[in-house]
Amino acid sequence: MFWRETSIVFRRQLRMALRNPAWVIIGLVQPILYLCLFGPLLEPLAGTLGAENAYTLFVPGLLVQLGLFGALFAGFGLIAEWRAGVIEAERVTPASRTALLLGRILRDVLQLFVQGLVLIGLAFLFGLTGSLPGMALGLVLTVLLGAACAAASNALALTTKSEDVMAPVINSVALPVLLLSGILLPMTIGPQWLQVVSDFMPTKYIVNAIRELFTGDFWTITTMWGVVWTLVLFAAGLWVGTRTFRRENA
């Protein structure tokens, strides 16, 4: 019954996304613009940044950016559903509260997976080279991170029930993450104090791990730390999201 309920929620959410694909397109436009406009600037600096291929360094950061910012805004759709009475209607059903959350997360994960494939495919046109299995594993890490962010975003949406409150909260979190995770440029080129601060940012380890995977380095300490932090954030996001859904839909 649990998986059947999850499937029902997922199919409904997917139909809604296909009817209005604006969010999917908007979420993909920003990384593509970075790829087209910022990526060529890094090509002459690849050797200075310690990379043979600029896009092998740059695309993993864009994937994480896609996973973070695309999924963090998933909760806005839930606020619209709450305002339309959908959440109130779901409260009176015997459906599992976890299934109500998981069905929505699976929709966000599928969107992120497709967006990631498109981004990597375009990056090959710009000159991306590397390990194909590593790219596949990097995309898996990105999807897991996106699932964690989507669960947290839905939990925040149910807690605030207001776009006016949710938007500044997300922006105040997203900006430090963008700057301190080395998404656009590796933190190794920054001053020592900034590198120390960035060491407390879990997403930094995930970005570095995906970069290692893109080059084919599967069994390094950097990769292991990235996998560990991805799983930790995934578990924490699902726990927070499930707990909030159960409380708000009790």
C-alpha positions in Angstrom: 0.0 0.0 0.0 2.8 2.4 0.8 4.4 2.2 -2.6 1.0 2.3 -4.3 0.2 5.5 -2.4 3.6 6.9 -3.3 3.1 6.1 -6.9 -0.3 7.9 -6.9 1.2 11.1 -5.5 4.1 10.9 -7.8 2.0 10.5 -11.0 -0.2 13.4 -9.9 2.8 15.6 -9.2 4.4 14.6 -12.5 1.2 15.5 -14.5 1.2 18.9 -12.8 4.8 19.5 -13.8 4.2 18.4 -17.4 1.3 20.8 -17.7 3.4 23.7 -16.6 7.1 23.0 -17.2 8.2 26.6 -16.6 10.0 25.7 -13.3 11.9 22.9 -15.0 13.0 25.2 -17.8 13.9 28.1 -15.5 15.8 25.8 -13.2 18.0 24.6 -16.1 18.5 28.0 -17.7 20.8 29.4 -15.0 23.4 26.6 -15.1 23.4 26.6 -18.9 24.1 30.3 -18.9 27.0 29.8 -16.5 28.2 27.0 -18.8 28.0 29.2 -21.9 29.2 32.5 -20.5 31.4 31.6 -17.6 32.9 28.3 -18.7 34.9 29.7 -21.6 36.6 32.2 -19.2 38.0 29.2 -17.2 39.6 27.5 -20.2 42.8 29.6 -20.1 43.0 29.1 -16.3 42.5 25.4 -16.2 46.2 24.7 -15.5 46.4 27.3 -12.8 43.4 25.7 -11.1 45.0 22.3 -11.2 42.8 20.8 -13.9 43.6 19.5 -17.4 40.1 20.3 -18.6 38.2 23.4 -17.4 34.8 21.8 -17.8 35.8 18.8 -15.7 36.3 21.3 -12.9 33.3 23.5 -13.6 30.5 21.1 -14.6 30.4 19.2 -11.2 29.9 22.5 -9.5 27.0 23.4 -11.8 25.5 20.0 -11.1 25.5 20.7 -7.4 24.2 24.2 -8.0 21.3 22.6 -10.0 20.6 20.1 -7.3 20.6 22.8 -4.5 18.8 25.7 -6.1 16.3 23.6 -8.1 15.3 21.5 -5.1 15.3 24.2 -2.5 12.5 26.0 -4.3 10.3 22.9 -4.6 8.4 23.9 -1.5 6.8 26.8 -3.3 4.5 24.4 -5.2 3.5 22.9 -1.9 2.4 26.3 -0.5 0.2 26.7 -3.5 -1.3 23.3 -2.9 -1.9 24.2 0.8 -3.6 27.4 -0.2 -5.8 25.6 -2.8 -6.9 23.1 -0.1 -5.1 20.0 -1.4 -3.1 19.5 1.8 -6.3 19.8 3.8 -8.0 17.1 1.6 -5.0 14.8 2.0 -5.3 15.0 5.8 -8.6 13.1 5.8 -7.2 10.3 3.6 -5.7 7.1 5.2 -2.6 7.5 3.0 0.8 7.3 4.6 2.2 10.8 5.4 5.6 9.5 4.3 4.1 8.5 0.9 2.7 12.0 0.5 6.2 13.4 0.9 8.1 10.7 -1.1 5.8 11.0 -4.1 6.6 14.7 -4.3 10.3 14.1 -3.8 10.4 11.5 -6.6 8.9 14.1 -9.0 11.7 16.5 -8.0 14.4 13.8 -8.3 13.2 12.9 -11.8 13.2 16.5 -12.9 16.7 16.9 -11.5 17.9 13.8 -13.2 16.7 15.0 -16.6 18.2 18.4 -16.1 21.5 16.9 -15.1 21.6 14.8 -18.2 20.9 17.8 -20.4 23.6 19.8 -18.6 26.3 17.1 -19.0 25.3 16.5 -22.6 25.7 20.2 -23.4 29.0 20.3 -21.6 30.4 17.7 -24.0 29.7 20.1 -26.8 31.9 22.6 -25.0 34.7 20.2 -24.5 34.0 18.2 -21.4 36.1 15.1 -21.1 36.4 12.5 -18.3 35.2 9.2 -17.0 31.6 8.3 -18.0 31.0 6.0 -15.0 32.3 8.8 -12.8 29.9 11.2 -14.4 27.1 8.8 -13.8 28.0 8.4 -10.1 28.4 12.2 -9.8 24.9 12.6 -11.1 23.6 10.0 -8.5 25.2 12.1 -5.7 23.6 15.2 -7.2 20.2 13.5 -7.2 20.5 12.4 -3.6 21.5 15.9 -2.5 18.6 17.3 -4.5 16.2 14.8 -2.7 17.5 16.0 0.7 17.0 19.7 -0.3 13.5 19.0 -1.7 12.5 17.2 1.5 13.8 20.1 3.6 12.1 22.6 1.3 8.7 20.9 1.6 9.2 20.8 5.4 9.9 24.6 5.4 6.9 25.2 3.2 4.6 23.4 5.5 6.1 25.3 8.5 6.0 28.8 7.1 3.0 28.5 4.7 4.1 31.7 3.1 6.3 32.5 0.1 7.1 35.9 1.6 8.8 34.1 4.6 10.2 31.2 2.7 12.0 33.1 -0.1 14.3 35.2 2.1 15.1 32.1 4.3 16.2 30.1 1.3 18.2 33.0 -0.2 20.0 33.6 3.1 21.0 29.9 3.1 21.8 29.5 -0.6 24.2 32.4 -0.9 26.8 31.2 1.7 26.5 27.7 0.3 27.2 28.9 -3.2 30.2 31.0 -2.2 31.7 28.6 0.4 31.2 25.3 -1.4 33.6 26.0 -4.3 30.8 25.6 -6.8 32.1 28.1 -9.3 35.8 28.0 -8.4 37.7 25.6 -6.1 38.3 27.0 -2.6 42.0 26.2 -2.8 42.6 29.5 -4.7 41.0 31.5 -1.8 42.8 33.0 1.3 43.5 30.6 4.2 40.8 32.0 6.4 38.2 31.4 3.7 39.3 27.9 3.2 39.0 27.2 7.0 35.4 28.6 7.0 34.5 26.5 3.9 35.7 23.3 5.7 32.5 23.5 7.8 30.4 23.4 4.6 29.3 19.8 3.8 28.5 20.7 0.2 32.1 21.6 -0.4 33.0 17.9 0.1 30.3 16.8 -2.2 31.5 19.2 -5.0 35.1 18.0 -4.6 33.9 14.4 -4.7 32.0 14.8 -7.9 35.0 16.5 -9.4 37.2 13.5 -8.5 34.6 11.2 -9.9 34.5 13.1 -13.2 38.3 12.5 -13.6 37.9 8.8 -12.8 39.2 8.9 -9.2 36.8 6.6 -7.4 38.6 5.5 -4.3 40.1 8.6 -2.9 39.6 10.1 0.6 37.9 13.1 -1.1 35.4 10.9 -2.9 34.6 9.0 0.3 34.0 12.1 2.3 31.7 13.4 -0.4 29.7 10.2 -0.4 29.4 10.2 3.4 28.2 13.7 3.5 25.7 13.1 0.7 24.2 10.1 2.6 24.1 12.1 5.8 22.3 15.1 4.2 19.9 12.7 2.4 19.0 10.9 5.6 18.7 14.2 7.5 16.5 15.8 4.9 14.1 12.8 4.7 13.9 12.6 8.5 13.0 16.3 8.8 10.6 16.2 5.9 8.8 13.1 7.1 8.6 14.4 10.7 7.1 17.7 9.5 4.6 16.0 7.1 3.4 13.7 9.9 3.0 16.6 12.3 1.3 19.0 9.9 -1.0 16.3 8.5 -1.9 14.7 11.8 
